[in-house]
Amino acid sequence: MLIGDSLVHQYRFEKNYYFVSGDNLANSQDSRYWGMLSEEYIVGKATRIWNSKEKYTDQIRWERILMKIK
């Protein structure tokens, strides 16, 4: 891990942090892009699918809109 320009091999976090991963591994801006997320910024829980599109055609998959996340 880098802290500033220094390589650190061990670090103890003072708060709870989470690695947040997107569902589109090849095209997600998630913790791989912007780092760990502090627990204080988590304000809710995803329970439904809001937007779902076909990978190649970019068409909306209406049958998935508002489905419960399992």
mmCIF file of the N, C-alpha and C atoms, coordinates in Angstrom:
data_MODEL
# 
_entry.id   MODEL 
# 
loop_
_atom_site.group_PDB 
_atom_site.id 
_atom_site.type_symbol 
_atom_site.label_atom_id 
_atom_site.label_alt_id 
_atom_site.label_comp_id 
_atom_site.label_asym_id 
_atom_site.label_entity_id 
_atom_site.label_seq_id 
_atom_site.pdbx_PDB_ins_code 
_atom_site.Cartn_x 
_atom_site.Cartn_y 
_atom_site.Cartn_z 
_atom_site.occupancy 
_atom_site.B_iso_or_equiv 
_atom_site.pdbx_formal_charge 
_atom_site.auth_seq_id 
_atom_site.auth_comp_id 
_atom_site.auth_asym_id 
_atom_site.auth_atom_id 
_atom_site.pdbx_PDB_model_num 
ATOM 1   N N  . MET A 1 1  ? 0.849   -1.147  0.000   1.00 0.00 ? 1  MET A N  1 
ATOM 2   C CA . MET A 1 1  ? 0.000   0.000   0.000   1.00 0.00 ? 1  MET A CA 1 
ATOM 3   C C  . MET A 1 1  ? 0.906   1.224   0.000   1.00 0.00 ? 1  MET A C  1 
ATOM 4   N N  . LEU A 1 2  ? 0.442   2.274   -0.682  1.00 0.00 ? 2  LEU A N  1 
ATOM 5   C CA . LEU A 1 2  ? 1.183   3.527   -0.697  1.00 0.00 ? 2  LEU A CA 1 
ATOM 6   C C  . LEU A 1 2  ? 0.515   4.539   0.220   1.00 0.00 ? 2  LEU A C  1 
ATOM 7   N N  . ILE A 1 3  ? 1.295   5.182   1.045   1.00 0.00 ? 3  ILE A N  1 
ATOM 8   C CA . ILE A 1 3  ? 0.840   6.330   1.826   1.00 0.00 ? 3  ILE A CA 1 
ATOM 9   C C  . ILE A 1 3  ? 1.723   7.481   1.374   1.00 0.00 ? 3  ILE A C  1 
ATOM 10  N N  . GLY A 1 4  ? 1.117   8.399   0.627   1.00 0.00 ? 4  GLY A N  1 
ATOM 11  C CA . GLY A 1 4  ? 1.913   9.426   -0.036  1.00 0.00 ? 4  GLY A CA 1 
ATOM 12  C C  . GLY A 1 4  ? 2.761   8.752   -1.094  1.00 0.00 ? 4  GLY A C  1 
ATOM 13  N N  . ASP A 1 5  ? 4.057   8.923   -1.022  1.00 0.00 ? 5  ASP A N  1 
ATOM 14  C CA . ASP A 1 5  ? 4.976   8.266   -1.954  1.00 0.00 ? 5  ASP A CA 1 
ATOM 15  C C  . ASP A 1 5  ? 5.702   7.084   -1.326  1.00 0.00 ? 5  ASP A C  1 
ATOM 16  N N  . SER A 1 6  ? 5.330   6.727   -0.104  1.00 0.00 ? 6  SER A N  1 
ATOM 17  C CA . SER A 1 6  ? 6.033   5.669   0.626   1.00 0.00 ? 6  SER A CA 1 
ATOM 18  C C  . SER A 1 6  ? 5.285   4.346   0.559   1.00 0.00 ? 6  SER A C  1 
ATOM 19  N N  . LEU A 1 7  ? 6.016   3.274   0.258   1.00 0.00 ? 7  LEU A N  1 
ATOM 20  C CA . LEU A 1 7  ? 5.455   1.927   0.257   1.00 0.00 ? 7  LEU A CA 1 
ATOM 21  C C  . LEU A 1 7  ? 5.393   1.423   1.695   1.00 0.00 ? 7  LEU A C  1 
ATOM 22  N N  . VAL A 1 8  ? 4.196   1.024   2.132   1.00 0.00 ? 8  VAL A N  1 
ATOM 23  C CA . VAL A 1 8  ? 3.988   0.549   3.505   1.00 0.00 ? 8  VAL A CA 1 
ATOM 24  C C  . VAL A 1 8  ? 3.549   -0.908  3.435   1.00 0.00 ? 8  VAL A C  1 
ATOM 25  N N  . HIS A 1 9  ? 4.180   -1.781  4.222   1.00 0.00 ? 9  HIS A N  1 
ATOM 26  C CA . HIS A 1 9  ? 3.856   -3.209  4.204   1.00 0.00 ? 9  HIS A CA 1 
ATOM 27  C C  . HIS A 1 9  ? 2.803   -3.578  5.239   1.00 0.00 ? 9  HIS A C  1 
ATOM 28  N N  . GLN A 1 10 ? 2.672   -2.781  6.289   1.00 0.00 ? 10 GLN A N  1 
ATOM 29  C CA . GLN A 1 10 ? 1.658   -3.020  7.316   1.00 0.00 ? 10 GLN A CA 1 
ATOM 30  C C  . GLN A 1 10 ? 1.025   -1.689  7.694   1.00 0.00 ? 10 GLN A C  1 
ATOM 31  N N  . TYR A 1 11 ? -0.282  -1.760  7.979   1.00 0.00 ? 11 TYR A N  1 
ATOM 32  C CA . TYR A 1 11 ? -0.990  -0.554  8.403   1.00 0.00 ? 11 TYR A CA 1 
ATOM 33  C C  . TYR A 1 11 ? -2.211  -0.978  9.198   1.00 0.00 ? 11 TYR A C  1 
ATOM 34  N N  . ARG A 1 12 ? -2.472  -0.329  10.302  1.00 0.00 ? 12 ARG A N  1 
ATOM 35  C CA . ARG A 1 12 ? -3.659  -0.619  11.099  1.00 0.00 ? 12 ARG A CA 1 
ATOM 36  C C  . ARG A 1 12 ? -4.652  0.532   10.913  1.00 0.00 ? 12 ARG A C  1 
ATOM 37  N N  . PHE A 1 13 ? -5.835  0.177   10.403  1.00 0.00 ? 13 PHE A N  1 
ATOM 38  C CA . PHE A 1 13 ? -6.875  1.179   10.181  1.00 0.00 ? 13 PHE A CA 1 
ATOM 39  C C  . PHE A 1 13 ? -7.509  1.579   11.503  1.00 0.00 ? 13 PHE A C  1 
ATOM 40  N N  . GLU A 1 14 ? -7.786  2.863   11.663  1.00 0.00 ? 14 GLU A N  1 
ATOM 41  C CA . GLU A 1 14 ? -8.420  3.362   12.884  1.00 0.00 ? 14 GLU A CA 1 
ATOM 42  C C  . GLU A 1 14 ? -9.943  3.293   12.800  1.00 0.00 ? 14 GLU A C  1 
ATOM 43  N N  . LYS A 1 15 ? -10.484 3.200   11.588  1.00 0.00 ? 15 LYS A N  1 
ATOM 44  C CA . LYS A 1 15 ? -11.930 3.103   11.375  1.00 0.00 ? 15 LYS A CA 1 
ATOM 45  C C  . LYS A 1 15 ? -12.201 1.889   10.494  1.00 0.00 ? 15 LYS A C  1 
ATOM 46  N N  . ASN A 1 16 ? -13.475 1.541   10.343  1.00 0.00 ? 16 ASN A N  1 
ATOM 47  C CA . ASN A 1 16 ? -13.847 0.446   9.448   1.00 0.00 ? 16 ASN A CA 1 
ATOM 48  C C  . ASN A 1 16 ? -13.880 0.954   8.010   1.00 0.00 ? 16 ASN A C  1 
ATOM 49  N N  . TYR A 1 17 ? -13.211 0.229   7.128   1.00 0.00 ? 17 TYR A N  1 
ATOM 50  C CA . TYR A 1 17 ? -13.188 0.549   5.705   1.00 0.00 ? 17 TYR A CA 1 
ATOM 51  C C  . TYR A 1 17 ? -13.659 -0.673  4.927   1.00 0.00 ? 17 TYR A C  1 
ATOM 52  N N  . TYR A 1 18 ? -14.229 -0.423  3.751   1.00 0.00 ? 18 TYR A N  1 
ATOM 53  C CA . TYR A 1 18 ? -14.771 -1.497  2.930   1.00 0.00 ? 18 TYR A CA 1 
ATOM 54  C C  . TYR A 1 18 ? -14.221 -1.411  1.516   1.00 0.00 ? 18 TYR A C  1 
ATOM 55  N N  . PHE A 1 19 ? -13.980 -2.572  0.923   1.00 0.00 ? 19 PHE A N  1 
ATOM 56  C CA . PHE A 1 19 ? -13.639 -2.652  -0.491  1.00 0.00 ? 19 PHE A CA 1 
ATOM 57  C C  . PHE A 1 19 ? -14.957 -2.811  -1.227  1.00 0.00 ? 19 PHE A C  1 
ATOM 58  N N  . VAL A 1 20 ? -15.281 -1.859  -2.079  1.00 0.00 ? 20 VAL A N  1 
ATOM 59  C CA . VAL A 1 20 ? -16.553 -1.863  -2.797  1.00 0.00 ? 20 VAL A CA 1 
ATOM 60  C C  . VAL A 1 20 ? -16.274 -2.241  -4.244  1.00 0.00 ? 20 VAL A C  1 
ATOM 61  N N  . SER A 1 21 ? -16.954 -3.284  -4.720  1.00 0.00 ? 21 SER A N  1 
ATOM 62  C CA . SER A 1 21 ? -16.726 -3.796  -6.067  1.00 0.00 ? 21 SER A CA 1 
ATOM 63  C C  . SER A 1 21 ? -17.977 -3.631  -6.920  1.00 0.00 ? 21 SER A C  1 
ATOM 64  N N  . GLY A 1 22 ? -17.778 -3.141  -8.141  1.00 0.00 ? 22 GLY A N  1 
ATOM 65  C CA . GLY A 1 22 ? -18.895 -3.021  -9.074  1.00 0.00 ? 22 GLY A CA 1 
ATOM 66  C C  . GLY A 1 22 ? -19.245 -4.370  -9.668  1.00 0.00 ? 22 GLY A C  1 
ATOM 67  N N  . ASP A 1 23 ? -20.431 -4.482  -10.245 1.00 0.00 ? 23 ASP A N  1 
ATOM 68  C CA . ASP A 1 23 ? -20.865 -5.763  -10.803 1.00 0.00 ? 23 ASP A CA 1 
ATOM 69  C C  . ASP A 1 23 ? -20.358 -5.979  -12.225 1.00 0.00 ? 23 ASP A C  1 
ATOM 70  N N  . ASN A 1 24 ? -19.740 -4.988  -12.821 1.00 0.00 ? 24 ASN A N  1 
ATOM 71  C CA . ASN A 1 24 ? -19.180 -5.112  -14.159 1.00 0.00 ? 24 ASN A CA 1 
ATOM 72  C C  . ASN A 1 24 ? -17.662 -5.021  -14.023 1.00 0.00 ? 24 ASN A C  1 
ATOM 73  N N  . LEU A 1 25 ? -17.031 -6.153  -13.791 1.00 0.00 ? 25 LEU A N  1 
ATOM 74  C CA . LEU A 1 25 ? -15.608 -6.200  -13.441 1.00 0.00 ? 25 LEU A CA 1 
ATOM 75  C C  . LEU A 1 25 ? -14.722 -5.434  -14.419 1.00 0.00 ? 25 LEU A C  1 
ATOM 76  N N  . ALA A 1 26 ? -14.993 -5.569  -15.711 1.00 0.00 ? 26 ALA A N  1 
ATOM 77  C CA . ALA A 1 26 ? -14.135 -4.938  -16.715 1.00 0.00 ? 26 ALA A CA 1 
ATOM 78  C C  . ALA A 1 26 ? -14.409 -3.447  -16.877 1.00 0.00 ? 26 ALA A C  1 
ATOM 79  N N  . ASN A 1 27 ? -15.552 -2.971  -16.387 1.00 0.00 ? 27 ASN A N  1 
ATOM 80  C CA . ASN A 1 27 ? -15.913 -1.576  -16.632 1.00 0.00 ? 27 ASN A CA 1 
ATOM 81  C C  . ASN A 1 27 ? -16.617 -0.972  -15.421 1.00 0.00 ? 27 ASN A C  1 
ATOM 82  N N  . SER A 1 28 ? -15.982 -1.018  -14.266 1.00 0.00 ? 28 SER A N  1 
ATOM 83  C CA . SER A 1 28 ? -16.558 -0.441  -13.049 1.00 0.00 ? 28 SER A CA 1 
ATOM 84  C C  . SER A 1 28 ? -15.564 0.505   -12.405 1.00 0.00 ? 28 SER A C  1 
ATOM 85  N N  . GLN A 1 29 ? -16.051 1.640   -11.967 1.00 0.00 ? 29 GLN A N  1 
ATOM 86  C CA . GLN A 1 29 ? -15.228 2.505   -11.128 1.00 0.00 ? 29 GLN A CA 1 
ATOM 87  C C  . GLN A 1 29 ? -15.604 2.171   -9.699  1.00 0.00 ? 29 GLN A C  1 
ATOM 88  N N  . ASP A 1 30 ? -14.730 1.436   -9.032  1.00 0.00 ? 30 ASP A N  1 
ATOM 89  C CA . ASP A 1 30 ? -15.001 0.957   -7.683  1.00 0.00 ? 30 ASP A CA 1 
ATOM 90  C C  . ASP A 1 30 ? -13.748 1.137   -6.837  1.00 0.00 ? 30 ASP A C  1 
ATOM 91  N N  . SER A 1 31 ? -13.601 0.370   -5.783  1.00 0.00 ? 31 SER A N  1 
ATOM 92  C CA . SER A 1 31 ? -12.454 0.541   -4.886  1.00 0.00 ? 31 SER A CA 1 
ATOM 93  C C  . SER A 1 31 ? -11.113 0.301   -5.576  1.00 0.00 ? 31 SER A C  1 
ATOM 94  N N  . ARG A 1 32 ? -11.111 -0.408  -6.689  1.00 0.00 ? 32 ARG A N  1 
ATOM 95  C CA . ARG A 1 32 ? -9.862  -0.554  -7.443  1.00 0.00 ? 32 ARG A CA 1 
ATOM 96  C C  . ARG A 1 32 ? -9.443  0.785   -8.037  1.00 0.00 ? 32 ARG A C  1 
ATOM 97  N N  . TYR A 1 33 ? -10.416 1.656   -8.268  1.00 0.00 ? 33 TYR A N  1 
ATOM 98  C CA . TYR A 1 33 ? -10.171 2.959   -8.885  1.00 0.00 ? 33 TYR A CA 1 
ATOM 99  C C  . TYR A 1 33 ? -9.996  4.054   -7.839  1.00 0.00 ? 33 TYR A C  1 
ATOM 100 N N  . TRP A 1 34 ? -10.897 4.121   -6.846  1.00 0.00 ? 34 TRP A N  1 
ATOM 101 C CA . TRP A 1 34 ? -10.871 5.215   -5.869  1.00 0.00 ? 34 TRP A CA 1 
ATOM 102 C C  . TRP A 1 34 ? -10.544 4.799   -4.450  1.00 0.00 ? 34 TRP A C  1 
ATOM 103 N N  . GLY A 1 35 ? -10.170 3.554   -4.228  1.00 0.00 ? 35 GLY A N  1 
ATOM 104 C CA . GLY A 1 35 ? -9.697  3.131   -2.912  1.00 0.00 ? 35 GLY A CA 1 
ATOM 105 C C  . GLY A 1 35 ? -10.799 2.637   -1.984  1.00 0.00 ? 35 GLY A C  1 
ATOM 106 N N  . MET A 1 36 ? -10.402 2.351   -0.755  1.00 0.00 ? 36 MET A N  1 
ATOM 107 C CA . MET A 1 36 ? -11.322 1.825   0.256   1.00 0.00 ? 36 MET A CA 1 
ATOM 108 C C  . MET A 1 36 ? -12.333 2.898   0.657   1.00 0.00 ? 36 MET A C  1 
ATOM 109 N N  . LEU A 1 37 ? -13.527 2.450   1.051   1.00 0.00 ? 37 LEU A N  1 
ATOM 110 C CA . LEU A 1 37 ? -14.606 3.354   1.439   1.00 0.00 ? 37 LEU A CA 1 
ATOM 111 C C  . LEU A 1 37 ? -14.787 3.314   2.950   1.00 0.00 ? 37 LEU A C  1 
ATOM 112 N N  . SER A 1 38 ? -14.718 4.477   3.570   1.00 0.00 ? 38 SER A N  1 
ATOM 113 C CA . SER A 1 38 ? -14.911 4.565   5.016   1.00 0.00 ? 38 SER A CA 1 
ATOM 114 C C  . SER A 1 38 ? -16.367 4.281   5.365   1.00 0.00 ? 38 SER A C  1 
ATOM 115 N N  . GLU A 1 39 ? -16.579 3.575   6.463   1.00 0.00 ? 39 GLU A N  1 
ATOM 116 C CA . GLU A 1 39 ? -17.930 3.213   6.898   1.00 0.00 ? 39 GLU A CA 1 
ATOM 117 C C  . GLU A 1 39 ? -18.823 4.441   7.078   1.00 0.00 ? 39 GLU A C  1 
ATOM 118 N N  . GLU A 1 40 ? -18.259 5.574   7.433   1.00 0.00 ? 40 GLU A N  1 
ATOM 119 C CA . GLU A 1 40 ? -19.060 6.781   7.666   1.00 0.00 ? 40 GLU A CA 1 
ATOM 120 C C  . GLU A 1 40 ? -19.753 7.277   6.397   1.00 0.00 ? 40 GLU A C  1 
ATOM 121 N N  . TYR A 1 41 ? -19.295 6.845   5.218   1.00 0.00 ? 41 TYR A N  1 
ATOM 122 C CA . TYR A 1 41 ? -19.910 7.264   3.962   1.00 0.00 ? 41 TYR A CA 1 
ATOM 123 C C  . TYR A 1 41 ? -20.973 6.288   3.467   1.00 0.00 ? 41 TYR A C  1 
ATOM 124 N N  . ILE A 1 42 ? -21.157 5.181   4.150   1.00 0.00 ? 42 ILE A N  1 
ATOM 125 C CA . ILE A 1 42 ? -22.196 4.223   3.769   1.00 0.00 ? 42 ILE A CA 1 
ATOM 126 C C  . ILE A 1 42 ? -23.486 4.655   4.450   1.00 0.00 ? 42 ILE A C  1 
ATOM 127 N N  . VAL A 1 43 ? -24.462 5.053   3.634   1.00 0.00 ? 43 VAL A N  1 
ATOM 128 C CA . VAL A 1 43 ? -25.689 5.624   4.192   1.00 0.00 ? 43 VAL A CA 1 
ATOM 129 C C  . VAL A 1 43 ? -26.926 4.780   3.903   1.00 0.00 ? 43 VAL A C  1 
ATOM 130 N N  . GLY A 1 44 ? -26.769 3.685   3.202   1.00 0.00 ? 44 GLY A N  1 
ATOM 131 C CA . GLY A 1 44 ? -27.932 2.869   2.885   1.00 0.00 ? 44 GLY A CA 1 
ATOM 132 C C  . GLY A 1 44 ? -27.518 1.500   2.382   1.00 0.00 ? 44 GLY A C  1 
ATOM 133 N N  . LYS A 1 45 ? -28.495 0.768   1.888   1.00 0.00 ? 45 LYS A N  1 
ATOM 134 C CA . LYS A 1 45 ? -28.260 -0.581  1.394   1.00 0.00 ? 45 LYS A CA 1 
ATOM 135 C C  . LYS A 1 45 ? -29.061 -0.759  0.109   1.00 0.00 ? 45 LYS A C  1 
ATOM 136 N N  . ALA A 1 46 ? -28.400 -1.264  -0.928  1.00 0.00 ? 46 ALA A N  1 
ATOM 137 C CA . ALA A 1 46 ? -29.090 -1.521  -2.190  1.00 0.00 ? 46 ALA A CA 1 
ATOM 138 C C  . ALA A 1 46 ? -30.043 -2.700  -2.017  1.00 0.00 ? 46 ALA A C  1 
ATOM 139 N N  . THR A 1 47 ? -31.286 -2.534  -2.423  1.00 0.00 ? 47 THR A N  1 
ATOM 140 C CA . THR A 1 47 ? -32.279 -3.601  -2.305  1.00 0.00 ? 47 THR A CA 1 
ATOM 141 C C  . THR A 1 47 ? -32.958 -3.928  -3.633  1.00 0.00 ? 47 THR A C  1 
ATOM 142 N N  . ARG A 1 48 ? -32.846 -3.037  -4.617  1.00 0.00 ? 48 ARG A N  1 
ATOM 143 C CA . ARG A 1 48 ? -33.516 -3.216  -5.913  1.00 0.00 ? 48 ARG A CA 1 
ATOM 144 C C  . ARG A 1 48 ? -32.576 -2.858  -7.058  1.00 0.00 ? 48 ARG A C  1 
ATOM 145 N N  . ILE A 1 49 ? -32.838 -3.443  -8.221  1.00 0.00 ? 49 ILE A N  1 
ATOM 146 C CA . ILE A 1 49 ? -32.098 -3.105  -9.436  1.00 0.00 ? 49 ILE A CA 1 
ATOM 147 C C  . ILE A 1 49 ? -32.741 -1.868  -10.034 1.00 0.00 ? 49 ILE A C  1 
ATOM 148 N N  . TRP A 1 50 ? -31.929 -0.849  -10.261 1.00 0.00 ? 50 TRP A N  1 
ATOM 149 C CA . TRP A 1 50 ? -32.470 0.408   -10.792 1.00 0.00 ? 50 TRP A CA 1 
ATOM 150 C C  . TRP A 1 50 ? -32.318 0.475   -12.306 1.00 0.00 ? 50 TRP A C  1 
ATOM 151 N N  . ASN A 1 51 ? -31.163 0.082   -12.833 1.00 0.00 ? 51 ASN A N  1 
ATOM 152 C CA . ASN A 1 51 ? -30.901 0.220   -14.255 1.00 0.00 ? 51 ASN A CA 1 
ATOM 153 C C  . ASN A 1 51 ? -30.192 -1.040  -14.741 1.00 0.00 ? 51 ASN A C  1 
ATOM 154 N N  . SER A 1 52 ? -30.701 -1.644  -15.782 1.00 0.00 ? 52 SER A N  1 
ATOM 155 C CA . SER A 1 52 ? -30.103 -2.859  -16.315 1.00 0.00 ? 52 SER A CA 1 
ATOM 156 C C  . SER A 1 52 ? -30.149 -2.800  -17.837 1.00 0.00 ? 52 SER A C  1 
ATOM 157 N N  . LYS A 1 53 ? -28.975 -2.924  -18.470 1.00 0.00 ? 53 LYS A N  1 
ATOM 158 C CA . LYS A 1 53 ? -28.904 -2.849  -19.930 1.00 0.00 ? 53 LYS A CA 1 
ATOM 159 C C  . LYS A 1 53 ? -28.168 -4.061  -20.487 1.00 0.00 ? 53 LYS A C  1 
ATOM 160 N N  . GLU A 1 54 ? -28.523 -4.425  -21.725 1.00 0.00 ? 54 GLU A N  1 
ATOM 161 C CA . GLU A 1 54 ? -27.823 -5.489  -22.438 1.00 0.00 ? 54 GLU A CA 1 
ATOM 162 C C  . GLU A 1 54 ? -26.396 -5.039  -22.738 1.00 0.00 ? 54 GLU A C  1 
ATOM 163 N N  . LYS A 1 55 ? -25.456 -5.949  -22.605 1.00 0.00 ? 55 LYS A N  1 
ATOM 164 C CA . LYS A 1 55 ? -24.038 -5.618  -22.749 1.00 0.00 ? 55 LYS A CA 1 
ATOM 165 C C  . LYS A 1 55 ? -23.689 -5.079  -24.136 1.00 0.00 ? 55 LYS A C  1 
ATOM 166 N N  . TYR A 1 56 ? -24.175 -5.719  -25.186 1.00 0.00 ? 56 TYR A N  1 
ATOM 167 C CA . TYR A 1 56 ? -23.750 -5.356  -26.537 1.00 0.00 ? 56 TYR A CA 1 
ATOM 168 C C  . TYR A 1 56 ? -24.707 -4.402  -27.233 1.00 0.00 ? 56 TYR A C  1 
ATOM 169 N N  . THR A 1 57 ? -25.993 -4.473  -26.928 1.00 0.00 ? 57 THR A N  1 
ATOM 170 C CA . THR A 1 57 ? -26.962 -3.624  -27.626 1.00 0.00 ? 57 THR A CA 1 
ATOM 171 C C  . THR A 1 57 ? -27.325 -2.375  -26.840 1.00 0.00 ? 57 THR A C  1 
ATOM 172 N N  . ASP A 1 58 ? -26.989 -2.340  -25.561 1.00 0.00 ? 58 ASP A N  1 
ATOM 173 C CA . ASP A 1 58 ? -27.294 -1.209  -24.676 1.00 0.00 ? 58 ASP A CA 1 
ATOM 174 C C  . ASP A 1 58 ? -28.803 -0.999  -24.488 1.00 0.00 ? 58 ASP A C  1 
ATOM 175 N N  . GLN A 1 59 ? -29.602 -2.024  -24.834 1.00 0.00 ? 59 GLN A N  1 
ATOM 176 C CA . GLN A 1 59 ? -31.048 -1.920  -24.642 1.00 0.00 ? 59 GLN A CA 1 
ATOM 177 C C  . GLN A 1 59 ? -31.397 -2.167  -23.180 1.00 0.00 ? 59 GLN A C  1 
ATOM 178 N N  . ILE A 1 60 ? -32.405 -1.458  -22.700 1.00 0.00 ? 60 ILE A N  1 
ATOM 179 C CA . ILE A 1 60 ? -32.854 -1.617  -21.315 1.00 0.00 ? 60 ILE A CA 1 
ATOM 180 C C  . ILE A 1 60 ? -33.512 -2.981  -21.148 1.00 0.00 ? 60 ILE A C  1 
ATOM 181 N N  . ARG A 1 61 ? -33.151 -3.685  -20.078 1.00 0.00 ? 61 ARG A N  1 
ATOM 182 C CA . ARG A 1 61 ? -33.767 -4.980  -19.758 1.00 0.00 ? 61 ARG A CA 1 
ATOM 183 C C  . ARG A 1 61 ? -34.904 -4.711  -18.771 1.00 0.00 ? 61 ARG A C  1 
ATOM 184 N N  . TRP A 1 62 ? -36.065 -4.368  -19.300 1.00 0.00 ? 62 TRP A N  1 
ATOM 185 C CA . TRP A 1 62 ? -37.215 -3.950  -18.495 1.00 0.00 ? 62 TRP A CA 1 
ATOM 186 C C  . TRP A 1 62 ? -37.631 -4.992  -17.469 1.00 0.00 ? 62 TRP A C  1 
ATOM 187 N N  . GLU A 1 63 ? -37.440 -6.290  -17.774 1.00 0.00 ? 63 GLU A N  1 
ATOM 188 C CA . GLU A 1 63 ? -37.873 -7.345  -16.855 1.00 0.00 ? 63 GLU A CA 1 
ATOM 189 C C  . GLU A 1 63 ? -37.044 -7.353  -15.563 1.00 0.00 ? 63 GLU A C  1 
ATOM 190 N N  . ARG A 1 64 ? -35.895 -6.686  -15.566 1.00 0.00 ? 64 ARG A N  1 
ATOM 191 C CA . ARG A 1 64 ? -35.038 -6.640  -14.376 1.00 0.00 ? 64 ARG A CA 1 
ATOM 192 C C  . ARG A 1 64 ? -35.240 -5.377  -13.534 1.00 0.00 ? 64 ARG A C  1 
ATOM 193 N N  . ILE A 1 65 ? -35.847 -4.352  -14.101 1.00 0.00 ? 65 ILE A N  1 
ATOM 194 C CA . ILE A 1 65 ? -36.028 -3.085  -13.384 1.00 0.00 ? 65 ILE A CA 1 
ATOM 195 C C  . ILE A 1 65 ? -36.870 -3.324  -12.125 1.00 0.00 ? 65 ILE A C  1 
ATOM 196 N N  . LEU A 1 66 ? -36.380 -2.845  -10.993 1.00 0.00 ? 66 LEU A N  1 
ATOM 197 C CA . LEU A 1 66 ? -36.998 -2.937  -9.662  1.00 0.00 ? 66 LEU A CA 1 
ATOM 198 C C  . LEU A 1 66 ? -37.046 -4.349  -9.073  1.00 0.00 ? 66 LEU A C  1 
ATOM 199 N N  . MET A 1 67 ? -36.310 -5.310  -9.683  1.00 0.00 ? 67 MET A N  1 
ATOM 200 C CA . MET A 1 67 ? -36.214 -6.646  -9.081  1.00 0.00 ? 67 MET A CA 1 
ATOM 201 C C  . MET A 1 67 ? -35.459 -6.553  -7.763  1.00 0.00 ? 67 MET A C  1 
ATOM 202 N N  . LYS A 1 68 ? -35.818 -7.405  -6.806  1.00 0.00 ? 68 LYS A N  1 
ATOM 203 C CA . LYS A 1 68 ? -35.096 -7.460  -5.539  1.00 0.00 ? 68 LYS A CA 1 
ATOM 204 C C  . LYS A 1 68 ? -33.702 -8.022  -5.763  1.00 0.00 ? 68 LYS A C  1 
ATOM 205 N N  . ILE A 1 69 ? -32.727 -7.442  -5.089  1.00 0.00 ? 69 ILE A N  1 
ATOM 206 C CA . ILE A 1 69 ? -31.363 -7.951  -5.131  1.00 0.00 ? 69 ILE A CA 1 
ATOM 207 C C  . ILE A 1 69 ? -31.256 -9.070  -4.103  1.00 0.00 ? 69 ILE A C  1 
ATOM 208 N N  . LYS A 1 70 ? -30.767 -10.239 -4.528  1.00 0.00 ? 70 LYS A N  1 
ATOM 209 C CA . LYS A 1 70 ? -30.675 -11.399 -3.635  1.00 0.00 ? 70 LYS A CA 1 
ATOM 210 C C  . LYS A 1 70 ? -29.290 -11.535 -3.077  1.00 0.00 ? 70 LYS A C  1 
# 
